[in-house]
Amino acid sequence: MTLFYEKAIDDEVLGPFFIHELGDDITDEDWVAHIDLLADFWLAELLGKDTYVGNFIGAHIKLPHIKKEAFSNWIKLFSAAADKVYVPELSERFKKHGILLSKQFISNLNPPTLKSSAIFQIKGKE
């Protein structure tokens, strides 16, 4: 987690998001709490541990200025950190799950719009 965030803070696309929310000092108590929370999140996601309490999408949706393009940087940095820290098998699990979560975030950033005909079909009308 720490390796990823050290790189993310310096990233020209991702850095401003993290600095705006948590500041630029990764040793600050807000950062430490965030990293601890995400360690719990990943334990829950990958190992099925009952460690995370929260809403991972809801926490990020409150940042309306996040664009889809930021997720490609996130995946690149996240993957590099996973490759550096974990054995290949575990790194692949992290990366695959990270990509899946990124797709979920992106789909929540741009919910599909329904045409009026689709609305009538949903209501059972033609």
C-alpha positions as CSV (number, residue, x, y, z in Angstrom):
1,M,0.0,0.0,0.0
2,T,2.7,2.5,1.0
3,L,4.7,1.9,-2.1
4,F,1.7,2.5,-4.3
5,Y,0.7,5.7,-2.5
6,E,4.3,7.1,-2.6
7,K,4.2,6.7,-6.4
8,A,0.6,7.9,-6.7
9,I,1.3,11.2,-4.8
10,D,4.0,12.0,-7.4
11,D,1.8,11.1,-10.4
12,E,0.6,14.2,-12.3
13,V,-2.9,12.7,-12.8
14,L,-3.5,10.9,-9.5
15,G,-1.4,13.0,-7.1
16,P,-3.8,16.0,-7.0
17,F,-6.7,13.7,-5.9
18,F,-4.8,12.1,-3.0
19,I,-3.1,15.4,-2.0
20,H,-6.5,17.2,-2.0
21,E,-8.1,14.5,0.2
22,L,-5.2,13.4,2.5
23,G,-2.3,15.9,2.0
24,D,1.2,15.2,0.7
25,D,2.7,13.7,3.9
26,I,2.2,9.9,3.8
27,T,3.3,9.7,7.4
28,D,0.4,12.0,8.5
29,E,-2.2,10.3,10.7
30,D,-4.9,10.7,8.0
31,W,-2.7,8.8,5.5
32,V,-1.9,6.1,8.1
33,A,-5.6,5.6,8.8
34,H,-6.3,5.4,5.1
35,I,-3.6,2.9,4.4
36,D,-4.8,0.8,7.4
37,L,-8.3,0.9,6.0
38,L,-7.2,-0.2,2.6
39,A,-5.1,-3.0,4.1
40,D,-8.3,-4.2,5.7
41,F,-10.2,-3.8,2.4
42,W,-7.7,-6.0,0.5
43,L,-7.7,-8.6,3.2
44,A,-11.5,-8.8,2.9
45,E,-11.4,-8.8,-0.9
46,L,-8.7,-11.3,-1.6
47,L,-8.7,-13.5,1.5
48,G,-12.4,-13.3,2.5
49,K,-11.4,-11.9,5.9
50,D,-14.1,-9.9,7.8
51,T,-11.8,-6.9,8.2
52,Y,-13.3,-4.1,6.1
53,V,-16.3,-2.0,7.1
54,G,-17.2,0.6,4.5
55,N,-18.4,1.3,1.0
56,F,-15.5,1.3,-1.4
57,I,-17.4,2.8,-4.3
58,G,-19.3,5.4,-2.2
59,A,-16.0,6.7,-0.7
60,H,-14.8,7.5,-4.2
61,I,-18.0,8.7,-5.8
62,K,-17.9,11.7,-3.6
63,L,-15.0,12.8,-5.8
64,P,-16.9,13.9,-8.9
65,H,-13.8,15.3,-10.5
66,I,-12.3,11.8,-11.0
67,K,-12.2,10.9,-14.7
68,K,-11.9,7.5,-16.4
69,E,-8.4,8.3,-17.6
70,A,-7.2,8.4,-14.0
71,F,-7.9,4.7,-13.6
72,S,-5.3,3.8,-16.3
73,N,-2.7,5.5,-14.2
74,W,-4.0,3.8,-11.0
75,I,-3.8,0.4,-12.7
76,K,-0.3,1.1,-13.9
77,L,1.0,2.2,-10.5
78,F,-1.0,-0.4,-8.6
79,S,0.3,-3.2,-10.9
80,A,3.9,-2.1,-10.6
81,A,3.7,-2.0,-6.8
82,A,2.0,-5.4,-6.6
83,D,4.8,-6.8,-8.9
84,K,7.5,-5.3,-6.7
85,V,6.0,-6.4,-3.3
86,Y,4.4,-9.8,-3.9
87,V,5.3,-13.2,-5.5
88,P,3.9,-13.5,-9.0
89,E,0.9,-15.6,-8.1
90,L,-0.3,-13.1,-5.4
91,S,0.6,-10.1,-7.6
92,E,-1.6,-11.4,-10.4
93,R,-4.5,-11.8,-7.9
94,F,-4.1,-8.2,-6.8
95,K,-3.8,-6.9,-10.3
96,K,-6.9,-8.8,-11.6
97,H,-9.0,-7.7,-8.7
98,G,-7.7,-4.1,-9.1
99,I,-8.8,-4.1,-12.7
100,L,-12.2,-5.5,-11.8
101,L,-12.7,-2.8,-9.2
102,S,-11.5,-0.1,-11.6
103,K,-14.2,-1.2,-14.1
104,Q,-16.8,-1.0,-11.3
105,F,-15.7,2.6,-10.4
106,I,-15.7,3.6,-14.1
107,S,-19.2,2.2,-14.6
108,N,-20.4,4.2,-11.5
109,L,-18.8,7.4,-12.9
110,N,-20.8,7.2,-16.1
111,P,-24.1,5.4,-15.4
112,P,-25.9,4.5,-18.6
113,T,-28.7,6.8,-19.8
114,L,-32.0,5.3,-20.8
115,K,-33.9,6.3,-23.8
116,S,-37.5,7.2,-23.3
117,S,-38.5,4.0,-25.1
118,A,-36.5,2.0,-22.6
119,I,-38.3,3.7,-19.7
120,F,-41.7,2.7,-21.2
121,Q,-40.5,-0.9,-21.7
122,I,-39.4,-1.1,-18.1
123,K,-42.9,0.1,-17.0
124,G,-44.4,-2.6,-19.3
125,K,-45.5,-0.2,-22.0
126,E,-44.6,-0.1,-25.6
